[in-house]
Amino acid sequence: MEGIKKSNTSKMACESWSLQAEETCPGSIDPRTKKLVPSCEGCYATEGMYNMPNVKAVRKHNKQDWKRDAWVDEMVQGLDNSRYFRWFDSGDVYSVPLANKIYQVMQRTPWCNHWLPTKSYKFPKFTFIFKKMNALPNVVARFSSDSITGGIIKGKNTSTIVQKAEDATSKMTLCEAETRGGKCGPCRACWDKSVSVIAYIGHGRSIKKQYKLLTLTNVA
């Protein structure tokens, strides 16, 4: 397996580039409990098709491939006809050198709108590079909340998870994928700098178990 390996998810009408979930997600661990934060405990990228050997192989390949000297040039070439691109439909920015290379790709592809969801904003070493990314007109590095009950974090462009559509507040833009069979359709809110907070409806077996436990706890 050689060269750039992008992904095509059924939800989005664009390609993405990903790494293995959890093992490349430093922001997924609560430093106090040493356990996964709620939103990562129910991560969709650890379930279903994401566990297939061929899917994992691509993410394993990418973890080494980005270190090549030619990687930035090849990514830029690979985005020649792309107008939208997502970084990390699984995994996250786990190193500053990787973040710097991604920034170079973003900077050299002004025709393409880039969306990078991340929890690595928690670490000061990434502050400067995320600031540089978000200064580009074609980039949204969107900071993800740990909450699955609509908790909002500070930031210009962020996201959170809610249990159902009615839980989204007036401050949030609700992801409408659930109304389109799990697909983005024509929506590009995640890439839109004017959209402050995106609220995703929690999905997947693990997160549904969390909601069930929360319900039982509240009843008790």
C-alpha positions in Angstrom: 0.0 0.0 0.0 1.7 3.2 -1.2 0.8 6.9 -1.6 -2.1 9.1 -0.5 -5.1 7.1 0.9 -8.3 9.2 1.2 -11.6 8.0 2.4 -15.2 8.2 1.1 -17.8 8.1 3.8 -21.5 7.4 2.9 -22.6 10.5 4.9 -20.6 13.1 3.1 -20.4 14.3 -0.5 -16.7 14.8 -0.3 -13.5 12.9 0.5 -11.7 12.8 3.8 -8.3 11.7 5.3 -8.3 9.8 8.5 -6.4 8.0 11.2 -7.3 5.2 13.6 -9.8 6.4 16.3 -8.7 6.6 19.9 -5.0 5.7 19.4 -4.5 9.0 17.6 -6.9 11.0 19.8 -5.0 12.6 22.7 -8.0 14.8 23.5 -10.3 11.8 24.0 -8.9 11.0 27.5 -10.1 12.8 30.6 -6.9 13.7 32.5 -8.6 13.3 35.8 -10.2 9.9 35.4 -7.9 8.6 32.6 -11.0 7.3 30.9 -12.6 8.3 27.6 -14.7 11.5 27.7 -18.4 10.9 27.1 -18.4 12.0 23.4 -15.5 9.6 22.7 -16.9 6.7 24.7 -19.6 6.5 22.2 -17.4 7.1 19.1 -19.0 5.9 15.9 -15.5 5.4 14.4 -14.9 2.4 16.7 -18.0 0.5 15.6 -19.3 -1.3 12.5 -17.4 -0.9 9.2 -14.7 1.1 11.0 -13.5 -2.2 12.5 -13.0 -3.9 9.2 -9.4 -4.9 8.5 -9.3 -3.1 5.2 -10.6 0.1 6.8 -8.1 -0.1 9.6 -5.3 -0.8 7.1 -5.8 2.6 5.5 -5.6 4.4 8.8 -2.5 2.5 9.8 -1.0 3.4 6.5 -1.8 7.1 6.9 -0.2 7.3 10.3 3.2 6.6 8.6 2.5 8.0 5.2 2.1 11.7 6.2 5.8 11.7 7.4 7.0 11.4 3.8 8.6 14.5 2.3 6.4 14.4 -0.8 3.1 14.0 1.2 2.1 17.7 1.1 2.7 18.0 -2.6 0.7 14.8 -3.3 -2.2 15.9 -1.1 -2.3 19.2 -2.9 -2.4 17.4 -6.2 -5.0 15.0 -4.9 -7.3 17.9 -4.0 -7.1 19.5 -7.5 -10.8 18.9 -8.3 -12.1 19.0 -4.7 -14.3 21.9 -3.4 -14.9 20.5 0.1 -12.7 18.2 2.2 -12.9 16.8 5.7 -9.9 16.0 7.8 -10.4 13.1 10.3 -13.7 11.3 9.9 -11.8 9.2 12.5 -8.8 10.0 14.5 -7.4 13.5 15.3 -4.4 15.7 15.0 -2.0 14.0 17.4 1.2 15.8 16.6 2.3 19.3 15.8 4.4 18.3 12.7 1.3 16.6 11.3 -0.8 19.8 12.0 1.9 21.9 10.3 1.7 19.7 7.2 -2.1 19.8 7.1 -1.8 23.6 7.3 0.5 23.7 4.3 -2.1 21.6 2.3 -4.9 24.0 3.4 -2.8 27.1 2.5 -1.9 25.7 -1.0 -5.5 24.7 -1.9 -7.5 27.9 -1.6 -10.2 26.5 -4.0 -11.0 23.8 -1.5 -13.0 24.3 1.7 -11.5 22.4 4.6 -13.2 21.2 7.8 -11.1 19.8 10.6 -13.0 18.7 13.7 -10.7 18.3 16.7 -10.3 17.9 20.5 -6.6 18.6 20.3 -7.4 22.3 21.0 -7.1 21.3 24.7 -3.3 21.2 24.4 -1.4 24.6 24.3 1.1 23.2 21.8 -1.6 23.2 19.1 -3.0 26.7 19.8 -0.8 28.6 17.3 -1.3 26.2 14.4 -5.1 26.1 14.9 -5.1 29.9 15.0 -3.2 29.9 11.7 -5.6 27.4 10.1 -8.7 29.4 11.1 -7.1 32.6 9.7 -7.3 31.1 6.3 -10.6 31.9 4.5 -11.1 28.3 3.3 -10.7 26.6 6.7 -12.7 25.8 9.8 -10.9 23.9 12.5 -14.0 23.2 14.6 -13.4 22.4 18.3 -15.4 19.5 19.6 -17.1 19.4 23.1 -16.7 16.4 25.3 -20.4 16.6 26.1 -23.2 14.3 24.8 -25.9 16.5 26.5 -25.3 19.8 24.6 -22.5 21.2 26.6 -20.9 24.1 24.7 -17.2 25.1 24.9 -15.6 28.4 24.3 -14.5 29.2 20.7 -15.7 30.8 17.5 -16.4 27.5 15.7 -17.3 24.5 17.9 -19.6 21.5 18.0 -21.4 19.4 20.6 -23.7 16.4 20.8 -27.3 16.2 21.8 -29.6 13.3 22.4 -32.4 14.5 20.2 -33.3 17.4 18.0 -35.4 19.1 20.6 -32.3 19.4 22.9 -30.6 21.8 20.5 -30.8 25.4 21.7 -31.2 28.6 19.8 -27.4 29.1 19.9 -26.9 25.9 17.9 -27.2 24.9 14.3 -28.7 21.4 14.3 -27.1 18.8 12.0 -29.9 17.6 9.8 -28.3 14.4 8.6 -30.8 12.4 10.6 -33.6 13.8 8.4 -31.7 12.7 5.3 -31.0 9.1 6.0 -27.7 9.9 7.8 -26.3 12.0 4.9 -25.2 15.6 4.7 -27.1 16.2 1.4 -26.6 19.9 0.3 -25.7 21.1 3.8 -22.2 22.5 4.3 -22.7 24.1 7.8 -19.7 22.3 9.3 -17.4 24.1 6.8 -19.2 27.5 7.3 -17.2 30.0 9.5 -20.4 31.9 10.2 -21.9 28.9 12.0 -20.8 29.1 15.6 -22.0 25.8 17.2 -23.0 22.6 15.3 -25.2 20.2 17.3 -24.9 16.6 16.2 -27.5 14.0 17.3 -25.8 11.2 19.1 -25.8 7.9 17.2 -24.2 4.5 17.5 -24.7 1.7 20.0 -22.2 2.9 22.6 -23.7 6.4 22.9 -27.2 5.0 23.1 -26.1 3.0 26.0 -24.8 6.1 27.7 -28.2 7.9 27.2 -30.0 4.9 28.7 -27.7 5.0 31.7 -28.3 8.8 32.1 -32.1 8.2 31.9 -31.9 5.5 34.6 -29.8 7.7 36.8 -32.2 10.6 36.5 -35.1 8.4 37.3 -33.4 7.0 40.3 
